[in-house]
């Protein structure tokens, strides 16, 4: 009956995990080495791009292998075991003997960056350096030109001061003549005299209630004729050219057909010219006569003001007299041996190549 006893069956189940387990941190070390190598590679590329040819050549010489030894040993041979260096002196066994030679820049150049064309920078010479290279004749010519320019400026300044003083005298003479004439005393406020960059300007101006010309006409009033005659007598002694211009206000002209303020201002300027020439003023003194209408108002903010109606007599500045150039200075010839000046030829005949680094 023992064979009929139940049999116990044991089932052992082995659980297998889905992952591959822990492999350690060896991959991190490899990745770090890779990143370091890439950083070093890109750093090398940057250095190659940033360095010059001279710097690259110096780096290559530094890492060159040893090819020559300064000392030798052994009993045989030419020196018999003796060294060519002095006893006790230390000799570098890792460097190559070399010779250093300083190369001066070519003529007309200064030391600079070797990457520039010709190996050096071409810099402009100062005035002091340029003057040192001039010959005595050239220096004398430059000094004469400078003296002539200074004399011309001084002459122009003196001429302008003299002419300004004459203009002041003319203004005083005109005002005095008007004051001494009883019929013209009240016309002093119709007169504007000032000095401009072009010369002395004398303006005969209308005012409210009293005009210099008949309304809409180029016919002068009697007091206007007397006033312009006094002006002509004052400016007649001067040699200055005269520029005449007529001006109106902005009120449109109402009268003749095909006749406007331009025609009116021109006719009034011509009437003033005829009156000036009828006295002591010759026609050759008149340079130009122009009608400006309302294009150049005396009061721009009030274009319709009667003061914009006026006759302008401009005494132009005269040209200063020409200054005679000083005689050229004689250069004494030097005795003895004189060093010949090299011929420069064309401006590009100098050697601008300079030293180059191969």
Rosetta blueprint (number, residue, H / E / L):
1 X L
2 X H
3 X H
4 X H
5 X L
6 X L
7 X L
8 X L
9 X L
10 X L
11 X L
12 X L
13 X L
14 X L
15 X L
16 X L
17 X L
18 X L
19 X L
20 X L
21 X L
22 X L
23 X L
24 X L
25 X L
26 X H
27 X H
28 X H
29 X H
30 X H
31 X H
32 X H
33 X H
34 X H
35 X H
36 X H
37 X H
38 X H
39 X H
40 X H
41 X H
42 X H
43 X H
44 X H
45 X H
46 X H
47 X H
48 X H
49 X H
50 X H
51 X L
52 X L
53 X H
54 X H
55 X H
56 X H
57 X H
58 X H
59 X H
60 X H
61 X H
62 X H
63 X L
64 X L
65 X L
66 X L
67 X L
68 X L
69 X L
70 X L
71 X L
72 X L
73 X L
74 X L
75 X L
76 X L
77 X L
78 X L
79 X L
80 X L
81 X L
82 X L
83 X L
84 X L
85 X L
86 X L
87 X L
88 X L
89 X L
90 X L
91 X L
92 X L
93 X L
94 X L
95 X L
96 X L
97 X L
98 X L
99 X L
100 X L
101 X L
102 X L
103 X L
104 X L
105 X L
106 X L
107 X L
108 X L
109 X L
110 X E
111 X L
112 X L
113 X L
114 X L
115 X L
116 X L
117 X L
118 X L
119 X L
120 X L
121 X E
122 X L
123 X L
124 X L
125 X L
126 X L
127 X H
128 X H
129 X H
130 X H
131 X H
132 X H
133 X L
134 X L
135 X L
136 X H
137 X H
138 X H
139 X H
140 X H
141 X H
142 X H
143 X H
144 X H
145 X H
146 X H
147 X H
148 X H
149 X H
150 X H
151 X H
152 X H
153 X H
154 X H
155 X H
156 X H
157 X H
158 X H
159 X H
160 X H
161 X H
162 X H
163 X H
164 X H
165 X H
166 X H
167 X H
168 X H
169 X H
170 X H
171 X H
172 X H
173 X H
174 X H
175 X H
176 X H
177 X H
178 X H
179 X H
180 X L
181 X L
182 X H
183 X H
184 X H
185 X H
186 X H
187 X H
188 X H
189 X H
190 X H
191 X E
192 X E
193 X E
194 X E
195 X E
196 X E
197 X L
198 X L
199 X E
200 X E
201 X E
202 X E
203 X E
204 X E
205 X E
206 X L
207 X E
208 X L
209 X L
210 X E
211 X L
212 X L
213 X E
214 X L
215 X L
216 X L
217 X L
218 X L
219 X L
220 X E
221 X L
222 X H
223 X H
224 X H
225 X H
226 X H
227 X H
228 X H
229 X H
230 X H
231 X H
232 X H
233 X H
234 X H
235 X H
236 X L
237 X L
238 X L
239 X L
240 X L
241 X L
242 X E
243 X E
244 X E
245 X E
246 X E
247 X E
248 X L
249 X L
250 X L
251 X L
252 X L
253 X L
254 X L
255 X L
256 X L
257 X L
258 X L
259 X L
260 X L
261 X H
262 X H
263 X H
264 X H
265 X H
266 X H
267 X H
268 X H
269 X H
270 X H
271 X H
272 X H
273 X H
274 X H
275 X H
276 X H
277 X H
278 X L
279 X L
280 X L
281 X L
282 X L
283 X H
284 X H
285 X H
286 X E
287 X E
288 X E
289 X E
290 X E
291 X E
292 X L
293 X L
294 X L
295 X L
296 X L
297 X L
298 X L
299 X L
300 X L
301 X L
302 X L
303 X L
304 X L
305 X L
306 X H
307 X H
308 X H
309 X L
310 X E
311 X E
312 X E
313 X E
314 X E
315 X E
316 X E
317 X L
318 X L
319 X L
320 X L
321 X L
322 X L
323 X L
324 X L
325 X L
326 X L
327 X L
328 X L
329 X L
330 X L
331 X L
332 X L
333 X L
334 X L
335 X L
336 X L
337 X L
338 X L
339 X L
340 X L
341 X L
342 X L
343 X L
344 X L
345 X L
346 X L
347 X L
348 X L
349 X L
350 X L
351 X L
352 X L
353 X L
354 X L
355 X L
356 X L
357 X L
358 X L
